[in-house]
Each structure stands twice: as structure tokens, then as C-alpha cells.
């Protein structure tokens, strides 16, 4: 199995655990991660994103944990 050198696997695991721990519904959080990963996968496939070195599930976990930890960064 190849490890991506750009991502710290321990940090990714902590972010995923934090998402699940802070959620009110684990199932909906898991579905949200999967849905966002699917969107990112199709964006990568269409060539819209340049960060193809990060797997879509990893990217969605990072994005969702950033949104959870720093809600002031969200537009609107």
C-alpha cells in the first residue's frame, strides 16, 4: 500500500475521530464525508481540481474538520 507523503496519517486519523466524536449522528457524518468525497472525485475526474495527489476521502475529512474547527472561514 502506498502512503501519500503530503498527508500525516496520524493527523488524518485524529481529524476523522474528532469529526465522529463531535457529531450528533455518526451515520450522517459518515454519509457527509462520503458524499463530499464523491463530489471531489468527479471534480478531479473533470480536471477541475489540481490537488489530485490527495485522495478524495482524505480531502473531504480534512475539509470537514477544518469547517468544524474554524466556522468563521465559511463564506456567507
N, C-alpha and C positions, 0 to 999 in steps of 0.2 A: 504494500500500500504506500502510495506516495504522500508525503507530507508537504503542505504548502509552506514555504519558508517565510511568507509575508504575514502569516497568522500565528499567534501564540495559542496553541491548543488549550492550555490551562485557562487563559483569559476567555476564550470562546466558551469553554465548559462553565466557567463562573457566570458569564453573561446569560447563558441558557438557563442555569439553575436559578439565577436572580429573576428572570422573566417568569418562570413557573412559580417560584415562591411568592412573588408579589401579585400574581394574578388571582382573580376571584374564581376563575373557571379554567382549569388546566386544559380541558379539551378545546375550548375556544382559542386559547393562546396557541396551542399546537396547530390548529387549523389556520390561524392568522399567519404563523410562521410559514406553513406550507403554501398558503395562497400567495404570500409575497414572494416566496422563492420561485413559484411557478411564473409569476409576472416577470421577475428578474431573468429567469431562464429564457423566456420568449424575447425580452429586450436584448439579451446577449445574442440570441439567435438572429435577430433582425439587424444586429450590428449597431444598435443604438448606444450601448454601453462599452466603454473601453476597458473596464476592470474585469476582464474575463478570467484572470488568474485566480480570483476568489470564487469558490463555488456558490451557487445561488442560495443554498440553505445557510451557509456561513454568513453571507452578506445580509440575509434577512434577519438573522439573530442579532448581528451587530447593529443594524439599523433600528430594530425594535427596542433593543436595550438602550441605545442612545436616546431614542424618543421617550422612553420611560424615565430615564435618569435626568434628561435635560429637556423638559417640555417647552421651555422658552425658545428653543431653536425651531419649533414648528411654525410654518407660515400661518398667518391668519390670526 
